[in-house]
Amino acid sequence: MLSVAGLLLFGITVAAMLAQIIGRLLFHSAVPRGVTTVFLAILFFGSLNLLAVSIVGEYIAKVFEEVKRRPHFIRRSIIREGEVRPAVLAEDKYEGSV
């Protein structure tokens, strides 16, 4: 969600910057000075912060999933010596040892 919000805010900021530049060139006296530039600078750096936090968050989420050491897939069957056998479940493996 942060990635989408950051990209959306960045796009809005770039569009507003272009509108300000075009407005400044075409209607020099009608465009307010200073306030719009500060507002756009805040939006620009805010969107960059959102993007950076989203990248760090995605990285931490991937590290967290990797640290769990869960298998990437679960096998239903195993082929041994040309014969298809069902995979042994963890609880089935320990029943005989009790």
A tleap script that builds the chain and sets N, CA, C and O, in Angstrom:
source leaprc.protein.ff14SB
mol = sequence {
  NMET LEU SER VAL ALA GLY LEU LEU LEU PHE
  GLY ILE THR VAL ALA ALA MET LEU ALA GLN
  ILE ILE GLY ARG LEU LEU PHE HIE SER ALA
  VAL PRO ARG GLY VAL THR THR VAL PHE LEU
  ALA ILE LEU PHE PHE GLY SER LEU ASN LEU
  LEU ALA VAL SER ILE VAL GLY GLU TYR ILE
  ALA LYS VAL PHE GLU GLU VAL LYS ARG ARG
  PRO HIE PHE ILE ARG ARG SER ILE ILE ARG
  GLU GLY GLU VAL ARG PRO ALA VAL LEU ALA
  GLU ASP LYS TYR GLU GLY SER CVAL
}
set mol.1.N position { 0.817 -1.183 0.000 }
set mol.1.CA position { 0.000 0.000 0.000 }
set mol.1.C position { 0.869 1.259 0.000 }
set mol.1.O position { 0.543 2.259 -0.640 }
set mol.2.N position { 1.980 1.186 0.731 }
set mol.2.CA position { 2.863 2.351 0.766 }
set mol.2.C position { 3.504 2.600 -0.599 }
set mol.2.O position { 3.700 3.749 -0.997 }
set mol.3.N position { 3.824 1.531 -1.307 }
set mol.3.CA position { 4.416 1.694 -2.638 }
set mol.3.C position { 3.447 2.392 -3.578 }
set mol.3.O position { 3.823 3.312 -4.304 }
set mol.4.N position { 2.203 1.948 -3.558 }
set mol.4.CA position { 1.190 2.555 -4.435 }
set mol.4.C position { 0.953 4.011 -4.033 }
set mol.4.O position { 0.863 4.888 -4.893 }
set mol.5.N position { 0.852 4.265 -2.733 }
set mol.5.CA position { 0.633 5.636 -2.269 }
set mol.5.C position { 1.821 6.523 -2.636 }
set mol.5.O position { 1.637 7.663 -3.063 }
set mol.6.N position { 3.031 6.009 -2.471 }
set mol.6.CA position { 4.223 6.786 -2.820 }
set mol.6.C position { 4.294 7.090 -4.297 }
set mol.6.O position { 4.599 8.217 -4.689 }
set mol.7.N position { 4.011 6.085 -5.129 }
set mol.7.CA position { 4.042 6.309 -6.579 }
set mol.7.C position { 2.936 7.257 -7.019 }
set mol.7.O position { 3.148 8.107 -7.884 }
set mol.8.N position { 1.753 7.112 -6.421 }
set mol.8.CA position { 0.645 7.999 -6.765 }
set mol.8.C position { 0.957 9.441 -6.360 }
set mol.8.O position { 0.729 10.369 -7.136 }
set mol.9.N position { 1.467 9.622 -5.168 }
set mol.9.CA position { 1.822 10.964 -4.702 }
set mol.9.C position { 2.959 11.553 -5.539 }
set mol.9.O position { 2.965 12.748 -5.831 }
set mol.10.N position { 3.916 10.713 -5.920 }
set mol.10.CA position { 5.003 11.179 -6.770 }
set mol.10.C position { 4.469 11.631 -8.130 }
set mol.10.O position { 4.890 12.665 -8.649 }
set mol.11.N position { 3.545 10.862 -8.706 }
set mol.11.CA position { 2.947 11.242 -9.984 }
set mol.11.C position { 2.167 12.543 -9.894 }
set mol.11.O position { 2.245 13.388 -10.785 }
set mol.12.N position { 1.412 12.698 -8.807 }
set mol.12.CA position { 0.668 13.942 -8.605 }
set mol.12.C position { 1.630 15.124 -8.469 }
set mol.12.O position { 1.382 16.204 -9.006 }
set mol.13.N position { 2.721 14.907 -7.750 }
set mol.13.CA position { 3.704 15.969 -7.556 }
set mol.13.C position { 4.352 16.377 -8.880 }
set mol.13.O position { 4.513 17.566 -9.157 }
set mol.14.N position { 4.718 15.403 -9.682 }
set mol.14.CA position { 5.338 15.706 -10.978 }
set mol.14.C position { 4.349 16.453 -11.874 }
set mol.14.O position { 4.725 17.407 -12.555 }
set mol.15.N position { 3.073 16.015 -11.876 }
set mol.15.CA position { 2.060 16.704 -12.680 }
set mol.15.C position { 1.862 18.142 -12.190 }
set mol.15.O position { 1.717 19.059 -12.999 }
set mol.16.N position { 1.855 18.337 -10.883 }
set mol.16.CA position { 1.692 19.692 -10.333 }
set mol.16.C position { 2.910 20.558 -10.644 }
set mol.16.O position { 2.780 21.756 -10.894 }
set mol.17.N position { 4.101 19.941 -10.627 }
set mol.17.CA position { 5.308 20.704 -10.983 }
set mol.17.C position { 5.251 21.164 -12.432 }
set mol.17.O position { 5.579 22.308 -12.750 }
set mol.18.N position { 4.831 20.257 -13.303 }
set mol.18.CA position { 4.701 20.637 -14.715 }
set mol.18.C position { 3.651 21.730 -14.898 }
set mol.18.O position { 3.839 22.655 -15.688 }
set mol.19.N position { 2.542 21.614 -14.160 }
set mol.19.CA position { 1.503 22.649 -14.252 }
set mol.19.C position { 2.024 23.987 -13.757 }
set mol.19.O position { 1.699 25.029 -14.327 }
set mol.20.N position { 2.826 23.970 -12.706 }
set mol.20.CA position { 3.388 25.227 -12.193 }
set mol.20.C position { 4.378 25.833 -13.192 }
set mol.20.O position { 4.381 27.045 -13.406 }
set mol.21.N position { 5.206 25.000 -13.793 }
set mol.21.CA position { 6.181 25.508 -14.773 }
set mol.21.C position { 5.460 26.093 -15.983 }
set mol.21.O position { 5.810 27.176 -16.452 }
set mol.22.N position { 4.451 25.376 -16.490 }
set mol.22.CA position { 3.694 25.875 -17.642 }
set mol.22.C position { 2.942 27.150 -17.263 }
set mol.22.O position { 2.905 28.109 -18.033 }
set mol.23.N position { 2.340 27.151 -16.066 }
set mol.23.CA position { 1.639 28.353 -15.604 }
set mol.23.C position { 2.572 29.533 -15.444 }
set mol.23.O position { 2.207 30.665 -15.761 }
set mol.24.N position { 3.773 29.277 -14.953 }
set mol.24.CA position { 4.760 30.356 -14.766 }
set mol.24.C position { 5.192 30.920 -16.120 }
set mol.24.O position { 5.406 32.126 -16.247 }
set mol.25.N position { 5.322 30.058 -17.131 }
set mol.25.CA position { 5.742 30.527 -18.456 }
set mol.25.C position { 4.621 31.268 -19.187 }
set mol.25.O position { 4.867 32.285 -19.837 }
set mol.26.N position { 3.391 30.757 -19.080 }
set mol.26.CA position { 2.287 31.353 -19.828 }
set mol.26.C position { 1.620 32.517 -19.095 }
set mol.26.O position { 1.310 33.542 -19.701 }
set mol.27.N position { 1.403 32.353 -17.792 }
set mol.27.CA position { 0.703 33.374 -17.003 }
set mol.27.C position { 1.599 33.807 -15.856 }
set mol.27.O position { 1.378 33.422 -14.708 }
set mol.28.N position { 2.592 34.594 -16.161 }
set mol.28.CA position { 3.636 34.948 -15.196 }
set mol.28.C position { 3.086 35.646 -13.958 }
set mol.28.O position { 3.517 35.340 -12.846 }
set mol.29.N position { 2.162 36.559 -14.115 }
set mol.29.CA position { 1.681 37.337 -12.965 }
set mol.29.C position { 0.588 36.607 -12.184 }
set mol.29.O position { 0.346 36.952 -11.028 }
set mol.30.N position { -0.076 35.619 -12.767 }
set mol.30.CA position { -1.197 34.942 -12.098 }
set mol.30.C position { -0.746 33.833 -11.154 }
set mol.30.O position { -1.490 33.473 -10.241 }
set mol.31.N position { 0.430 33.292 -11.344 }
set mol.31.CA position { 0.902 32.176 -10.517 }
set mol.31.C position { 1.520 32.725 -9.234 }
set mol.31.O position { 2.413 33.571 -9.292 }
set mol.32.N position { 1.046 32.245 -8.055 }
set mol.32.CA position { 1.622 32.755 -6.798 }
set mol.32.C position { 3.077 32.326 -6.632 }
set mol.32.O position { 3.489 31.271 -7.114 }
set mol.33.N position { 3.842 33.160 -5.944 }
set mol.33.CA position { 5.263 32.876 -5.751 }
set mol.33.C position { 5.503 32.275 -4.378 }
set mol.33.O position { 4.878 32.678 -3.397 }
set mol.34.N position { 6.401 31.319 -4.314 }
set mol.34.CA position { 6.888 30.792 -3.044 }
set mol.34.C position { 6.032 29.706 -2.427 }
set mol.34.O position { 6.549 28.634 -2.113 }
set mol.35.N position { 4.757 29.938 -2.242 }
set mol.35.CA position { 3.892 28.989 -1.538 }
set mol.35.C position { 3.778 27.680 -2.325 }
set mol.35.O position { 3.909 26.595 -1.759 }
set mol.36.N position { 3.539 27.789 -3.597 }
set mol.36.CA position { 3.390 26.595 -4.435 }
set mol.36.C position { 4.695 25.811 -4.488 }
set mol.36.O position { 4.675 24.581 -4.449 }
set mol.37.N position { 5.799 26.487 -4.575 }
set mol.37.CA position { 7.092 25.815 -4.640 }
set mol.37.C position { 7.371 25.053 -3.347 }
set mol.37.O position { 7.839 23.915 -3.390 }
set mol.38.N position { 7.095 25.657 -2.218 }
set mol.38.CA position { 7.305 24.992 -0.931 }
set mol.38.C position { 6.369 23.802 -0.804 }
set mol.38.O position { 6.783 22.735 -0.349 }
set mol.39.N position { 5.112 23.970 -1.200 }
set mol.39.CA position { 4.140 22.887 -1.142 }
set mol.39.C position { 4.578 21.713 -2.017 }
set mol.39.O position { 4.491 20.560 -1.594 }
set mol.40.N position { 5.045 21.996 -3.228 }
set mol.40.CA position { 5.498 20.941 -4.127 }
set mol.40.C position { 6.766 20.262 -3.607 }
set mol.40.O position { 6.931 19.054 -3.774 }
set mol.41.N position { 7.651 21.020 -2.986 }
set mol.41.CA position { 8.858 20.428 -2.415 }
set mol.41.C position { 8.500 19.470 -1.273 }
set mol.41.O position { 9.093 18.398 -1.151 }
set mol.42.N position { 7.530 19.857 -0.438 }
set mol.42.CA position { 7.095 18.988 0.654 }
set mol.42.C position { 6.457 17.716 0.098 }
set mol.42.O position { 6.739 16.618 0.577 }
set mol.43.N position { 5.599 17.865 -0.911 }
set mol.43.CA position { 4.982 16.687 -1.531 }
set mol.43.C position { 6.021 15.775 -2.173 }
set mol.43.O position { 5.943 14.552 -2.054 }
set mol.44.N position { 6.985 16.374 -2.848 }
set mol.44.CA position { 8.016 15.589 -3.532 }
set mol.44.C position { 8.824 14.758 -2.531 }
set mol.44.O position { 8.992 13.552 -2.713 }
set mol.45.N position { 9.320 15.404 -1.482 }
set mol.45.CA position { 10.139 14.667 -0.522 }
set mol.45.C position { 9.303 13.720 0.332 }
set mol.45.O position { 9.806 12.695 0.790 }
set mol.46.N position { 8.042 14.049 0.548 }
set mol.46.CA position { 7.154 13.126 1.248 }
set mol.46.C position { 6.912 11.863 0.439 }
set mol.46.O position { 6.891 10.761 0.988 }
set mol.47.N position { 6.729 12.024 -0.870 }
set mol.47.CA position { 6.530 10.847 -1.721 }
set mol.47.C position { 7.799 10.002 -1.791 }
set mol.47.O position { 7.721 8.774 -1.829 }
set mol.48.N position { 8.954 10.637 -1.808 }
set mol.48.CA position { 10.205 9.872 -1.801 }
set mol.48.C position { 10.368 9.101 -0.491 }
set mol.48.O position { 10.850 7.969 -0.491 }
set mol.49.N position { 9.966 9.714 0.621 }
set mol.49.CA position { 10.023 9.022 1.912 }
set mol.49.C position { 9.083 7.822 1.932 }
set mol.49.O position { 9.448 6.755 2.428 }
set mol.50.N position { 7.876 7.990 1.396 }
set mol.50.CA position { 6.946 6.862 1.329 }
set mol.50.C position { 7.515 5.723 0.500 }
set mol.50.O position { 7.408 4.557 0.881 }
set mol.51.N position { 8.117 6.057 -0.626 }
set mol.51.CA position { 8.714 5.014 -1.471 }
set mol.51.C position { 9.860 4.309 -0.752 }
set mol.51.O position { 9.983 3.087 -0.827 }
set mol.52.N position { 10.694 5.071 -0.060 }
set mol.52.CA position { 11.824 4.473 0.656 }
set mol.52.C position { 11.337 3.567 1.789 }
set mol.52.O position { 11.863 2.468 1.970 }
set mol.53.N position { 10.356 4.009 2.536 }
set mol.53.CA position { 9.821 3.189 3.627 }
set mol.53.C position { 9.166 1.933 3.072 }
set mol.53.O position { 9.272 0.866 3.677 }
set mol.54.N position { 8.493 2.040 1.934 }
set mol.54.CA position { 7.866 0.852 1.348 }
set mol.54.C position { 8.911 -0.156 0.883 }
set mol.54.O position { 8.710 -1.362 1.026 }
set mol.55.N position { 10.014 0.316 0.334 }
set mol.55.CA position { 11.084 -0.598 -0.092 }
set mol.55.C position { 11.696 -1.294 1.111 }
set mol.55.O position { 11.937 -2.500 1.071 }
set mol.56.N position { 11.948 -0.556 2.173 }
set mol.56.CA position { 12.504 -1.151 3.391 }
set mol.56.C position { 11.508 -2.146 3.987 }
set mol.56.O position { 11.906 -3.217 4.444 }
set mol.57.N position { 10.223 -1.804 3.985 }
set mol.57.CA position { 9.195 -2.698 4.509 }
set mol.57.C position { 9.098 -3.992 3.718 }
set mol.57.O position { 8.967 -5.067 4.303 }
set mol.58.N position { 9.161 -3.903 2.405 }
set mol.58.CA position { 9.127 -5.114 1.583 }
set mol.58.C position { 10.359 -5.977 1.826 }
set mol.58.O position { 10.259 -7.204 1.859 }
set mol.59.N position { 11.508 -5.355 1.994 }
set mol.59.CA position { 12.737 -6.092 2.278 }
set mol.59.C position { 12.630 -6.817 3.622 }
set mol.59.O position { 12.994 -7.988 3.725 }
set mol.60.N position { 12.138 -6.131 4.641 }
set mol.60.CA position { 12.000 -6.745 5.960 }
set mol.60.C position { 10.989 -7.886 5.913 }
set mol.60.O position { 11.188 -8.907 6.571 }
set mol.61.N position { 9.904 -7.733 5.144 }
set mol.61.CA position { 8.911 -8.804 5.013 }
set mol.61.C position { 9.527 -10.039 4.360 }
set mol.61.O position { 9.249 -11.163 4.780 }
set mol.62.N position { 10.356 -9.842 3.342 }
set mol.62.CA position { 11.003 -10.987 2.692 }
set mol.62.C position { 12.011 -11.655 3.623 }
set mol.62.O position { 12.111 -12.882 3.646 }
set mol.63.N position { 12.753 -10.868 4.383 }
set mol.63.CA position { 13.696 -11.431 5.347 }
set mol.63.C position { 12.939 -12.212 6.418 }
set mol.63.O position { 13.373 -13.295 6.811 }
set mol.64.N position { 11.821 -11.683 6.891 }
set mol.64.CA position { 11.016 -12.352 7.905 }
set mol.64.C position { 10.501 -13.690 7.398 }
set mol.64.O position { 10.527 -14.676 8.133 }
set mol.65.N position { 10.035 -13.742 6.154 }
set mol.65.CA position { 9.564 -15.006 5.578 }
set mol.65.C position { 10.701 -16.006 5.431 }
set mol.65.O position { 10.502 -17.205 5.626 }
set mol.66.N position { 11.865 -15.534 5.097 }
set mol.66.CA position { 13.021 -16.418 4.924 }
set mol.66.C position { 13.504 -16.956 6.268 }
set mol.66.O position { 13.940 -18.104 6.350 }
set mol.67.N position { 13.434 -16.153 7.310 }
set mol.67.CA position { 13.921 -16.551 8.633 }
set mol.67.C position { 13.044 -17.653 9.225 }
set mol.67.O position { 13.511 -18.438 10.051 }
set mol.68.N position { 11.786 -17.717 8.813 }
set mol.68.CA position { 10.889 -18.759 9.325 }
set mol.68.C position { 11.336 -20.155 8.901 }
set mol.68.O position { 10.967 -21.147 9.529 }
set mol.69.N position { 12.127 -20.227 7.840 }
set mol.69.CA position { 12.663 -21.470 7.300 }
set mol.69.C position { 11.567 -22.467 6.933 }
set mol.69.O position { 11.718 -23.670 7.143 }
set mol.70.N position { 10.494 -21.975 6.399 }
set mol.70.CA position { 9.424 -22.848 5.920 }
set mol.70.C position { 9.776 -23.333 4.526 }
set mol.70.O position { 10.470 -22.638 3.783 }
set mol.71.N position { 9.307 -24.511 4.166 }
set mol.71.CA position { 9.612 -25.003 2.810 }
set mol.71.C position { 8.908 -24.155 1.751 }
set mol.71.O position { 7.841 -23.590 1.992 }
set mol.72.N position { 9.525 -24.080 0.584 }
set mol.72.CA position { 8.943 -23.298 -0.501 }
set mol.72.C position { 7.751 -24.014 -1.125 }
set mol.72.O position { 6.896 -23.385 -1.748 }
set mol.73.N position { 7.700 -25.322 -0.956 }
set mol.73.CA position { 6.600 -26.106 -1.490 }
set mol.73.C position { 6.431 -27.352 -0.623 }
set mol.73.O position { 7.330 -27.718 0.134 }
set mol.74.N position { 5.274 -27.997 -0.742 }
set mol.74.CA position { 4.982 -29.214 0.012 }
set mol.74.C position { 4.797 -30.339 -0.993 }
set mol.74.O position { 4.041 -30.202 -1.955 }
set mol.75.N position { 5.480 -31.439 -0.773 }
set mol.75.CA position { 5.408 -32.573 -1.691 }
set mol.75.C position { 4.250 -33.481 -1.308 }
set mol.75.O position { 4.062 -33.803 -0.135 }
set mol.76.N position { 3.478 -33.891 -2.307 }
set mol.76.CA position { 2.416 -34.870 -2.073 }
set mol.76.C position { 2.952 -36.284 -2.217 }
set mol.76.O position { 2.515 -37.202 -1.524 }
set mol.77.N position { 3.900 -36.444 -3.120 }
set mol.77.CA position { 4.471 -37.774 -3.335 }
set mol.77.C position { 5.937 -37.636 -3.712 }
set mol.77.O position { 6.395 -36.584 -4.157 }
set mol.78.N position { 6.656 -38.737 -3.517 }
set mol.78.CA position { 8.083 -38.785 -3.823 }
set mol.78.C position { 8.330 -39.987 -4.723 }
set mol.78.O position { 7.760 -41.057 -4.509 }
set mol.79.N position { 9.177 -39.812 -5.723 }
set mol.79.CA position { 9.524 -40.919 -6.608 }
set mol.79.C position { 10.858 -41.478 -6.144 }
set mol.79.O position { 11.881 -40.795 -6.185 }
set mol.80.N position { 10.832 -42.743 -5.696 }
set mol.80.CA position { 12.054 -43.432 -5.275 }
set mol.80.C position { 12.123 -44.776 -5.987 }
set mol.80.O position { 11.176 -45.562 -5.972 }
set mol.81.N position { 13.255 -45.011 -6.599 }
set mol.81.CA position { 13.504 -46.256 -7.323 }
set mol.81.C position { 12.428 -46.528 -8.366 }
set mol.81.O position { 12.016 -47.671 -8.564 }
set mol.82.N position { 11.978 -45.467 -9.031 }
set mol.82.CA position { 10.996 -45.588 -10.094 }
set mol.82.C position { 9.577 -45.802 -9.607 }
set mol.82.O position { 8.685 -46.047 -10.420 }
set mol.83.N position { 9.342 -45.720 -8.320 }
set mol.83.CA position { 8.011 -45.961 -7.759 }
set mol.83.C position { 7.510 -44.682 -7.081 }
set mol.83.O position { 8.252 -44.028 -6.349 }
set mol.84.N position { 6.265 -44.338 -7.328 }
set mol.84.CA position { 5.669 -43.145 -6.730 }
set mol.84.C position { 5.137 -43.531 -5.359 }
set mol.84.O position { 4.275 -44.403 -5.242 }
set mol.85.N position { 5.650 -42.882 -4.328 }
set mol.85.CA position { 5.233 -43.158 -2.953 }
set mol.85.C position { 4.708 -41.869 -2.328 }
set mol.85.O position { 5.169 -40.780 -2.672 }
set mol.86.N position { 3.748 -41.985 -1.412 }
set mol.86.CA position { 3.281 -40.761 -0.735 }
set mol.86.C position { 4.379 -40.203 0.165 }
set mol.86.O position { 5.170 -40.954 0.736 }
set mol.87.N position { 4.415 -38.888 0.283 }
set mol.87.CA position { 5.408 -38.246 1.137 }
set mol.87.C position { 5.061 -38.529 2.600 }
set mol.87.O position { 3.886 -38.601 2.961 }
set mol.88.N position { 6.076 -38.686 3.428 }
set mol.88.CA position { 5.877 -38.990 4.840 }
set mol.88.C position { 5.620 -37.676 5.574 }
set mol.88.O position { 6.395 -36.727 5.458 }
set mol.89.N position { 4.530 -37.632 6.327 }
set mol.89.CA position { 4.239 -36.451 7.135 }
set mol.89.C position { 5.093 -36.468 8.383 }
set mol.89.O position { 5.537 -37.533 8.814 }
set mol.90.N position { 5.328 -35.316 8.968 }
set mol.90.CA position { 6.180 -35.213 10.150 }
set mol.90.C position { 5.604 -36.007 11.310 }
set mol.90.O position { 6.354 -36.641 12.052 }
set mol.91.N position { 4.263 -35.986 11.485 }
set mol.91.CA position { 3.684 -36.722 12.607 }
set mol.91.C position { 3.728 -38.226 12.385 }
set mol.91.O position { 3.834 -38.982 13.351 }
set mol.92.N position { 3.649 -38.688 11.113 }
set mol.92.CA position { 3.740 -40.115 10.810 }
set mol.92.C position { 5.159 -40.624 11.064 }
set mol.92.O position { 5.334 -41.781 11.448 }
set mol.93.N position { 6.147 -39.804 10.861 }
set mol.93.CA position { 7.531 -40.218 10.989 }
set mol.93.C position { 7.869 -40.536 12.450 }
set mol.93.O position { 8.702 -41.405 12.707 }
set mol.94.N position { 7.248 -39.859 13.395 }
set mol.94.CA position { 7.581 -40.030 14.794 }
set mol.94.C position { 6.656 -40.980 15.542 }
set mol.94.O position { 6.907 -41.258 16.715 }
set mol.95.N position { 5.593 -41.492 14.915 }
set mol.95.CA position { 4.683 -42.395 15.610 }
set mol.95.C position { 5.331 -43.709 15.993 }
set mol.95.O position { 5.052 -44.247 17.065 }
set mol.96.N position { 6.185 -44.231 15.142 }
set mol.96.CA position { 6.818 -45.516 15.419 }
set mol.96.C position { 7.858 -45.451 16.521 }
set mol.96.O position { 8.182 -46.479 17.115 }
set mol.97.N position { 8.384 -44.289 16.809 }
set mol.97.CA position { 9.462 -44.183 17.796 }
set mol.97.C position { 8.955 -44.044 19.220 }
set mol.97.O position { 9.751 -44.105 20.157 }
set mol.98.N position { 7.642 -43.858 19.414 }
set mol.98.CA position { 7.114 -43.669 20.779 }
set mol.98.C position { 6.860 -44.971 21.459 }
set mol.98.O position { 6.417 -44.991 22.607 }
savepdb mol mol.pdb
quit
